[in-house]
Amino acid sequence: MEEIRQIGVTPVFEKMVASEKKTIVHVGGAGSSKSHSIAQRIIEILMLEKHKTIGVCRKTFPALRMTVINQLLLPLLRDYGIYNPDNHNKTANIYTHDTNIIQFFSLDEPEKIKSANFNYIWMEEANEFTYEDYTILKLRLRAPTNDGELNQMYLSLNPIDANNWIATKLVTEPDVEVIHSTFNDNPFLDAGYIKTITDLIHQDANFYKIYALGEWGLLQRRIYTNYKVIPELPDMKEAKWCYGLDFGLVNPSALIKVYWLGDKFYLEERLYKSGLTNKDIIEFLSHEEKGDIYADPTEKQMIEEIFRAGFNTYEAHKEVKAGIDLCQRQTLNIPEDSVNLIKEIQSYQWKEDKDGNVISEPIKFNDHLMDAMRYAIYGMTERFGFATARPGGNRPKSKHSNFRF
């Protein structure tokens, strides 16, 4: 038997392994290790069990590829020294290890699993699915097992909607176990990110409830409703475009490419990753098409460093409310593979004061691409002065002269 090397796990992982329920719902706050623990469990199955078929899914395949495949499971397999590219069939979206198989799939193409049977299924971002989706998948949890073994489903999600089917229906079913977790369950979490989570108590009670306490809440004060998720970008040869850049280290650095075509904006997520230095960002930009970059105006030194590296990088406008007003007046189109951008725009909220009144200030949490989008759209508007989309009564004077077409 192949021996799995010693790795760090959290109590979330331990509770999951100990469970004898058919369905395990991992619901909790930000940074609680929900998804990471399930990924570790799948790797444990690959290493220690035989003849198992594992289904890993999200509602759409671009979202699955961007997050679970490219940012979680495959990096973990590489970190643990067990990834073999010869075992990864990217055409069939299958990864094999010994006698075990992982099948990556989505329910935007349900015909691909019509004849499939699984021992384990992971539904990441389970709130994207319907109860009917869950029922269909549960019926596929019928692959043969050895005596005493149990086929199981794992669901993972943040508790952002107290009215959805998971909260109102699934968690009350008898063969379901709920594993609730918060950042306190993750001893490996960076101290800076813990502070970001705990600081939510000073910003918004509902966000603190959802992302810090991991309790069911509701997102009801959304800033943007003027967006549409599209399958892919159209031909952008005639579009004007630029980048928006928000810096991060503990939090993700975020780069967005914003196109203006006709009377519509198209937004493409290009980078969303934590732990990047300015050197890392410059290296990433060296592989991107060159164009003007509007960046976080509070990071003047980093902007100057990127500019000296040969990239047209400028301080973006500071006016948050004016920038949001501008973006709200546009038609925003987002390709479905820009998954972090979609997640941010869906949860981007106005603050609420202690008396329950909505105030015109966004909550500063999971807003990195939202900031980058605002920088780029404001910068582009300043450059071209759209007649119906000015950020105020007078068009600001442009100091940017090297805009790329």
Secondary structure, 3 states (H helix, E strand, C coil): CCCCCCCCCCHHHHHHHHCCCCEEEEEECCCCCHHHHHHHHHHHHHHHCCCCEEEEEECCHHHHHHHHHHHHHHHHHHHCCCCCHHHEECCCCEEEECCEEEEEEECCCHHHHCCCCCCEEEEECHHHCCHHHHHHHHHCCCCCCCCCCCCEEEEEECCCECCCHHHHCHHHCCCEEEEEECHHHCCCCCHHHHHHHHHHHHCCHHHHHHHHCCCCCECCCECCCCEEEECCCCCCCCCEEEEEEECCCCCCEEEEEEEEECCEEEEEEEEEECCCCHHHHHHHHCCCCCCCEEECCCCHHHHHHHHHCCCCEEECCCCHHHHHHHHHCCCEEEECCCHHHHHHHHHCEEEECCCCCEEEEECCCCCHHHHHHHHHHHHHHHHHCCCCCCCCCCCCCCCCCCCCC
